[in-house]
């Protein structure tokens, strides 16, 4: 039997198991860095599979497993799954509905865990034919921009011992047709930054604005100025600047002394990112100075833009051909993904697993997000085949 037939047969045989795993995790969602139960379940499964090494408590709740192939070499590749949920109350009426009030797997991370565990199960069955090591990284807190779980896992050594040469990841996508893999070279997801602007004025009675420095007026003009930055930037590069929160005051007759603006910036190009930061600082300083106020701008860079390595995308396409799984393009998005932090260290490819059966089905982060989880075995087979193909080929030279 060919290796591809063996992988496909193993994946089909695991379908019900992977669905059960995903639904169990879906019923017990946990927020970033709180994934204690999820972590314990992953460890239990990886040990039962028979991996050579399983380490828990990595970056608090992360898990790393290592499978050493029967054809031992110094080469290693990583497969990554995120495992945190979101602070959303689930509205789906399904047997596996979240049992945790106000917390839900609304971004498919329950499926990602199941897919990566499935890849481990498949690769264990063909362990003797693997030329090198496969590392399985189960990462907490992908959803926390300012406390990235990927950054924490990297600092904890998830890419070392053995040192991996490349990394593959996968995300379910309600924008791609069911059963199709999305994989494109180059940028596919934006850098995700956040900012906070605190406006300091002089408060006072609402009937005497002449005795005040109104921070609401300053904040309003800063808001307009920030929105103008995106409009006035030259070039075709896609970017988004969104003010998502503006708070000031608590009474109807008191001009407050402070106002706060919060928002996000999404870019693909670091030069555009730098220009936006420069212009934002100029807008804040100019407007606050004109009105006699003072502003503090705190700009926090989050995940960098996600760029797929072209050589690894070719491996994804080759895996699709081998397993008879259609591979198309990624859907370009302004969403952020901290998988990009791994690709700052080693080449990476982040593919999408199409789950769209209806174009109107709920998107990520929606209280009714769900998908037909019979697709999980396809995702597991693709991850396993990508890992094997990479190890079978020569090393990548950067």
C-alpha positions, 0 to 999 in steps of 0.5 A: 500500500502506498504511503498516501493510501495508508494516510488516507485510510488512517484518517478515515478510520479516525473520523469519529474519534476526532469528531468526539474530541472536538465536541468534548473540547467545544463543550468545555471551552477555556479562555487564553492561558486558562486552558487547564482541562484542554491541556490535560486532555491533549496530554492524555491523548498524546501519551496514549498515542505513544509519542516519544516525549510529551511536555505539559505546562509550557508557557503555563498551559501549552503542550509540546509532543515529539514523535521521533521517526524510525529513520532517524536524522537531525531534521525536525518539523513542527505542526501547531494548533491553538486551543483557546476560546472566546468570551462569547455566549453560544447561541447554537442549540446542539448536543455539544453546546458550551457548558461554560457560561459566557465562553465559546469556541467561536473560532474553530480552535477546538477543531484545530486541536482535534486536527493536530491530534489526528495528525499525531495519530496518523504519523504514529502509524507510519512512524517507521517511515518518517525521516526525522522528528515531528513536533506537535505544538498546542498553543494557548492564548492565540486570541490575546493580541497583547499577551500572545500565546505564540510569543510565550511558547517561543520563549519557552523553547517550543521550537527547540529540542529538537530545533525545527526547520519549518512549521505548518499550521491550519485554521478552519475557514467559513469563507472557503468551500467545504473540503478545499484547502487554502494555501497561498505564498506571501502575505495572507493576514495582516499585522494586528496592532492596538493603540490607546490615546488618553486625552488630558484636559481641564474639567469643570461645570457644563454651563461654563465651558469657557473655564475648561479645556474640553477633552471630548472636543479634543478626542472628537477631532483626534478621531476625525484626524486618525480616520483621515490618515488612511484616506491620505496614504499613497499607494495600493497597500491595504490597511485599516485604522479603526477607532473602536472605543471612545469614553469620557465623563459620567455626568450630564452637567460635568465636563470631564478632565480626561477622555480615552480613545482605543482602536486597532491598526491592520497593515501588511507592509512594515513601511506603511505601519511605520508611516501610520504610527508617525502620522498618528503621533503628529495628529495627536500632538497637533490637535491636543496642542491647538486646544491647550490639552495634552495627550498620551499615545500608547501604540502596541505592536501585536502580531506581525503580518502572516506571510507564507513561505513559497517553498512550503506552500508548494509542499502543501499543494503536493500533499493535496495532489497526493491525497486528492484534496483540492488546494486553492488560494488563501482568502486575504484578510485583515484579521491577525494571527500569531502563527506569524511569530513562529514564521519570524523564526523559521519558514512557515505555511498557514493553510485554511481548511474550508468548511463553507457549505452556505455562504451565509453561515456565521463567521468567526467570533459569532455566537452561532459559529459552527461547522460540519466536523466530518472535515477534521480527518481531511485536515489531519491527513493534510497536516501529516502529509505536509510534515512527511513531505517536508522531512523527505525533501532536502533542507530549506536554505533561507 
